[in-house]
């Protein structure tokens, strides 16, 4: 498990990562969105596969409200070829995936975030401060944990359940 000092209320560590089209995405953004959702994810984890429709629905619902979603794959593609950039591009194309899918080849961003599992979700407020981290929550059918966090952030309120234990496959770190 990575060691991180990125805690609730802290500004997200700055990073820039390319998506599957080679477009760089920076966080924090020059113009802060109303909220940002960072999804540490991958292609092969059954938990991710099960959650993708719910995360997609949330992204499509909240994008018109100024919420930016970014998916980040940090898995070791040498040991897990299903998580390679080529497979990421295929996933985006075949699924018409609406969320930019970024590749964290160095794994530095996942470490800085303190990512442990896939999916591991981080909600940032309009000033790029951590307001929620965790997932999936106990309400598996609706992604209510994510919607509750986003509604609180968009309403300028503190997130009631600001942390939930991340459940899913472990992030596949490179072997030393």
PEVEN-V400096 format. One line per field, one symbol per residue. psi: psi as a letter, one per 20 degrees, with the letter a starting at -180 (. if undefined). A space follows every 10 residues. Layout:
psi->???
This chain:
psi->pqpqjorpiq pppqrpqqai jjpppqpqqg oprhqpppoo aahiphgggh hghhhggggh gigijjpppp ppojqoighm hijqhghggg ggghilpipp oqomhijhgh ghhkphrpqp pppqaijkqp hqqbqqaimh iikhgggggg ggghjkrqpg mipqppqaqq pnqqp.
